[in-house]
């Protein structure tokens, strides 16, 4: 397991313990010598002094947990993903070693946003529906919770995942209105309602996690290990999804009231969950993003099959072209594919973060993300894979620095 050892705690404990031993030894030796001289002015018996010292030191060793061999060994074997080194909190623009992939003439636009993804056609089309099998009680609990919430969300938005048979798809013209009347298809308005409600909730977890880790960093007066920036990027990315779809249609006051109520409940519930168990909170988001990928995959499939004729050949909004650096002739379908790729990234990142030691491990994605194909086709890294990824990214950073 390629994990980097955390040297700070054993070093501090060992230093304090050794200092205590030396101080006690000096005090014991001085006190014994002075006592002998005052009692009878006879030469001090070194053998008695040594026996007393060793006995006192043995008692000190037994009293000091940090000096026990089994404790030293356990502390030395404790490992942590990443280490406090250049770039551990994320890349700095003055390093000039972090390349911008797929840069386009539009790179100068959209400077109001944080670092955002740029995808190739292959990366947009490679995203798969993958599910992480639960391994613990908390995993099974949050997975079932997400399934339960999804059923309620499906009912509220009229969503049904019913496959349309090939014979129906072969009909010309397609009986879209009849299928919608039967409840087998969502209309463009219902799709927008589902997406807007989904994105208004999806932007909450990253901001909550980033806020709490920011406050923890201030409270403990120490660095965060690169977690805050990644979580805030996720929150902003979800907000950009919402702003993109808001340019297509403005929700009614009823929808806005739903968003207000749902956000108020979810924010506080997630806030308390993150306080108690950040690992469980990240796992919840990972399973939530699995359902988001499933939803967008269904939407893309319906558009490509001609089941949402209102969205065929609809130009991509300007905000989406600037944010994802899409071609000028991009369509709404391309935007939804980019959103799905983002959700796959959040699925991958949150499942990976959930497997880490929440208090000790560094964020493996502070220096860079895994490639888009990996993010789109797997549910996340194990802790060992995260450690190996960190080593590779640090080595890449060092090699790039040497070439400058």
C-alpha positions in Angstrom: 0.0 0.0 0.0 1.7 3.2 -1.2 0.8 5.5 1.6 2.9 8.3 2.9 3.8 8.2 6.6 2.6 11.1 8.8 5.8 12.1 10.7 4.5 14.9 12.8 2.6 13.2 15.6 5.2 10.5 16.5 8.0 13.1 16.3 6.2 15.5 18.7 5.3 12.7 21.1 8.8 11.2 21.0 10.4 14.6 21.5 8.2 15.5 24.5 8.8 12.1 26.1 12.6 12.3 25.7 12.6 15.8 27.1 10.6 14.6 30.1 13.0 11.7 30.7 16.1 13.9 30.5 14.6 16.4 32.9 13.6 13.8 35.4 17.0 12.1 35.1 18.8 15.4 35.9 16.5 16.2 38.7 16.8 12.7 40.2 20.6 12.7 40.0 20.9 16.2 41.5 18.4 15.6 44.3 20.0 12.2 45.3 23.5 13.7 45.4 22.4 16.7 47.4 20.6 14.4 49.9 23.6 12.2 50.4 25.9 15.1 51.0 23.6 16.8 53.6 22.9 13.6 55.6 26.4 12.4 56.4 28.9 14.2 54.2 30.0 10.8 53.0 30.8 9.9 49.4 27.7 9.2 47.3 27.1 5.5 46.6 26.9 5.4 42.8 25.4 2.0 42.8 22.5 3.1 44.9 22.1 6.2 42.8 22.0 4.2 39.6 19.5 1.8 41.0 17.3 4.6 42.1 17.6 6.3 38.8 16.8 3.2 36.8 13.9 2.4 39.1 12.5 5.9 38.7 13.0 5.8 34.9 11.1 2.5 34.8 8.3 4.0 36.6 8.3 7.0 34.3 8.3 4.7 31.3 5.3 2.9 32.6 3.5 6.1 33.3 4.3 7.7 29.9 2.1 6.2 27.2 4.2 7.7 24.5 7.3 5.8 25.6 5.7 2.4 25.4 7.2 0.3 22.5 3.8 -0.8 21.3 2.5 2.8 21.2 5.6 3.9 19.3 5.2 1.1 16.8 1.5 1.9 16.3 2.1 5.6 15.8 4.9 4.9 13.3 2.7 2.6 11.3 -0.1 5.1 11.0 -0.3 6.3 7.4 -1.9 9.2 5.6 -2.8 9.9 2.0 -0.6 12.7 0.6 1.8 14.9 2.5 2.4 18.6 3.3 4.5 19.7 0.3 4.3 22.0 -2.6 0.8 21.9 -4.2 -0.8 19.9 -1.4 -3.4 22.6 -1.0 -3.8 22.8 -4.8 -1.8 24.3 -7.7 -0.7 27.9 -7.6 -0.8 30.0 -10.8 2.8 31.1 -10.3 4.1 27.5 -10.4 3.5 27.5 -14.1 3.5 23.8 -14.3 -0.2 22.9 -14.3 -1.3 22.7 -18.0 -4.8 23.8 -19.1 -6.2 20.9 -21.1 -8.1 21.6 -24.4 -7.6 25.3 -24.2 -9.6 27.2 -26.8 -9.9 30.8 -28.0 -12.7 31.2 -25.4 -10.3 30.6 -22.5 -10.2 34.3 -21.6 -13.9 34.3 -21.1 -15.7 33.1 -17.9 -13.0 34.4 -15.5 -15.7 34.8 -12.9 -15.7 31.1 -12.3 -13.3 28.7 -10.6 -11.5 26.0 -12.5 -14.0 24.2 -14.6 -13.9 21.1 -16.8 -13.4 21.0 -20.6 -14.3 17.7 -22.3 -13.6 16.1 -25.6 -16.3 14.3 -27.6 -15.0 10.9 -26.5 -15.1 12.0 -22.8 -18.7 13.2 -23.2 -19.9 10.0 -24.7 -18.0 7.5 -22.5 -19.9 8.2 -19.3 -21.5 5.1 -17.8 -24.1 4.3 -15.1 -22.0 2.6 -12.4 -23.0 1.8 -8.8 -20.7 1.4 -5.9 -21.7 -1.6 -3.8 -22.2 -0.7 -0.1 -19.6 -2.3 2.2 -20.7 -0.9 5.7 -23.9 -0.4 7.6 -23.7 3.4 6.9 -23.2 2.8 3.2 -26.3 0.6 3.1 -28.2 3.1 5.1 -27.4 6.1 2.9 -27.9 4.1 -0.3 -31.4 3.1 0.8 -32.1 6.7 1.9 -31.2 8.0 -1.5 -33.4 5.4 -3.2 -36.3 6.4 -0.9 -35.8 10.1 -1.6 -35.6 9.4 -5.3 -39.0 7.7 -5.3 -40.5 10.7 -3.7 -38.7 13.0 -6.2 -39.9 10.9 -9.1 -43.5 11.1 -7.9 -43.3 14.9 -7.5 -41.8 15.4 -11.0 -43.9 12.7 -12.8 -40.8 10.8 -13.8 -41.0 7.2 -14.9 -38.1 5.2 -16.3 -40.1 3.1 -18.8 -38.2 1.8 -21.8 -39.9 2.4 -25.2 -40.0 -0.7 -27.4 -38.4 -0.7 -30.8 -41.7 -1.1 -32.6 -42.9 2.2 -31.2 -39.7 3.9 -31.9 -39.9 2.8 -35.6 -43.2 4.6 -36.1 -43.2 7.7 -38.1 -44.2 10.2 -36.8 -43.4 9.2 -33.3 -46.4 9.1 -31.0 -44.9 11.4 -28.5 -48.1 13.0 -27.3 -49.8 9.7 -26.8 -46.8 8.3 -24.8 -46.8 11.5 -22.7 -50.5 11.1 -22.0 -49.9 7.6 -20.8 -47.1 8.8 -18.4 -44.4 7.0 -20.3 -42.5 10.1 -21.4 -41.6 13.4 -19.8 -42.3 16.6 -21.7 -39.7 19.2 -22.1 -41.3 21.3 -19.3 -41.3 18.3 -16.9 -37.7 17.6 -17.8 -36.8 21.2 -16.9 -38.7 21.0 -13.7 -36.9 17.8 -12.6 -33.5 19.2 -13.6 -34.0 22.6 -11.9 -35.1 21.0 -8.6 -32.2 18.5 -8.8 -29.5 21.1 -9.4 -30.9 23.5 -6.8 -30.3 20.7 -4.2 -27.1 19.3 -5.7 -25.3 22.6 -5.1 -25.7 22.4 -1.4 -23.3 19.6 -0.3 -20.1 21.1 -1.7 -20.8 24.4 -0.1 -21.7 22.9 3.3 -18.6 20.7 3.3 -16.3 23.5 2.2 -17.8 25.9 4.8 -17.4 23.4 7.7 -13.8 22.5 6.7 -13.0 26.1 6.3 -14.2 26.8 9.8 -12.4 23.8 11.2 -9.1 25.0 9.6 -9.6 28.4 11.2 -10.6 26.8 14.6 -7.6 24.4 14.7 -5.2 26.9 13.2 -3.9 24.5 10.6 -4.1 23.8 6.9 -6.9 21.8 5.4 -5.0 19.6 3.0 -6.7 20.8 -0.2 -10.3 19.7 0.6 -11.9 23.1 0.7 -11.1 24.2 -2.8 -12.4 20.9 -4.4 -15.7 21.1 -2.5 -16.2 24.8 -3.4 -15.5 23.9 -7.0 -18.2 21.2 -6.9 -20.7 23.7 -5.4 -20.0 26.3 -8.1 -20.2 23.7 -10.8 -23.6 22.6 -9.7 -24.7 26.2 -9.5 -23.6 26.8 -13.1 -25.7 23.8 -14.1 -28.7 25.6 -12.5 -27.9 28.9 -14.2 -27.6 27.2 -17.5 -31.0 25.6 -17.4 -32.5 28.8 -16.0 -31.7 30.5 -19.4 -34.0 28.0 -21.1 -37.0 28.6 -19.0 -37.9 30.6 -15.9 -39.5 28.5 -13.1 -42.9 29.5 -11.7 -43.4 30.9 -8.2 -44.6 27.4 -7.2 -41.3 25.9 -8.3 -39.4 28.6 -6.5 -41.3 27.9 -3.3 -40.5 24.2 -3.7 -36.8 25.1 -4.1 -36.9 27.3 -1.0 -38.5 24.6 1.2 -36.3 21.8 -0.1 -33.1 23.7 0.2 -33.9 24.8 3.8 -34.6 21.2 4.9 -31.7 19.6 3.0 -29.1 22.2 4.0 -29.7 21.8 7.7 -29.9 18.0 7.5 -26.7 17.8 5.5 -25.0 20.3 7.8 -25.7 18.1 10.8 -24.7 15.0 9.0 -21.4 16.5 8.0 -20.7 17.6 11.5 -21.3 14.1 12.9 -19.8 12.0 10.0 -18.2 13.6 7.0 -17.5 10.1 5.6 -21.2 9.3 5.6 -22.0 12.7 4.1 -19.6 12.2 1.1 -21.0 8.6 0.6 -24.5 10.1 0.5 -23.5 12.6 -2.2 -21.7 9.8 -4.2 -25.0 7.8 -4.3 -27.0 10.9 -5.1 -24.7 11.6 -8.0 -25.2 8.0 -9.3 -28.9 8.9 -9.6 -28.1 12.2 -11.3 -26.0 10.4 -13.9 -28.9 8.0 -14.4 -31.3 10.8 -14.9 -29.2 12.7 -17.4 -28.4 9.5 -19.3 -32.2 8.9 -19.7 -32.7 12.5 -20.8 -29.9 12.2 -23.4 -31.3 8.9 -24.7 -34.8 10.4 -25.1 -33.4 13.4 -27.0 -31.3 11.2 -29.4 -34.4 9.0 -30.1 -36.5 12.0 -30.9 -38.7 11.7 -27.9 -38.2 15.3 -26.8 -38.7 17.1 -30.2 -38.8 20.5 -28.5 -35.1 20.2 -27.7 -33.9 18.9 -31.1 -31.4 21.3 -32.7 -31.8 23.9 -29.9 -28.6 26.0 -29.7 -26.6 25.8 -26.5 -27.0 28.8 -24.2 -24.2 31.4 -24.3 -23.3 30.8 -20.7 -22.8 27.1 -21.4 -20.5 27.7 -24.4 -18.4 30.0 -22.3 -18.3 27.7 -19.2 -17.5 24.4 -20.9 -15.7 25.9 -23.9 -18.1 24.4 -26.3 -18.0 25.0 -30.1 -20.1 28.0 -31.3 -22.5 25.6 -33.0 -23.0 23.4 -29.9 -26.5 22.2 -29.2 -28.5 21.7 -26.0 -27.8 18.0 -26.3 -24.0 18.8 -26.0 -24.7 20.8 -22.9 -26.6 18.0 -21.2 -23.8 15.6 -22.0 -21.3 18.0 -20.3 -23.6 18.3 -17.3 -23.7 14.5 -17.1 -19.9 14.3 -17.3 -19.7 16.8 -14.4 -22.1 14.6 -12.3 -20.0 11.6 -13.0 -17.0 13.6 -11.7 -18.8 14.4 -8.5 -19.8 10.8 -8.1 -16.2 9.7 -8.5 -14.8 12.4 -6.2 -17.2 12.0 -3.4 -17.0 8.2 -3.3 -13.2 8.6 -3.3 -13.2 11.2 -0.5 -15.5 9.0 1.6 -12.9 6.2 1.6 -10.2 8.5 3.1 -9.4 9.3 6.7 -11.4 12.5 7.1 -9.1 14.1 9.6 -5.6 13.1 8.5 -5.6 12.4 4.7 -4.9 15.1 2.1 -7.3 15.6 -0.8 -5.8 13.5 -3.6 -7.4 15.8 -6.2 -5.8 19.0 -5.0 -3.0 18.7 -7.6 -5.2 17.5 -10.4 -8.2 15.3 -11.3 -8.2 11.8 -12.6 -8.7 11.7 -16.4 -12.3 12.1 -17.6 -12.6 8.6 -18.9 -11.7 7.2 -15.5 -14.2 9.5 -13.8 -16.9 8.6 -16.2 -16.6 4.9 -16.1 -15.7 4.1 -12.4 -17.3 5.0 -9.2 -14.1 6.1 -7.4 -10.7 5.4 -6.0 -10.0 3.2 -3.0 -7.8 4.7 -0.3 -4.8 2.9 -1.7 -5.5 4.1 -5.2 -5.8 7.6 -3.9 -2.4 7.3 -2.3 -0.8 6.1 -5.5 -2.6 8.9 -7.5 -1.1 11.5 -5.1 2.4 10.1 -5.6 2.0 10.2 -9.4 0.7 13.7 -9.4 3.6 14.9 -7.1 6.1 13.2 -9.4 4.6 14.8 -12.4 4.7 18.2 -10.7 8.4 17.7 -9.9 9.3 16.6 -13.4 7.5 19.6 -14.9 9.3 21.9 -12.5 12.7 20.5 -13.5 12.0 21.2 -17.2 11.3 24.9 -16.6 
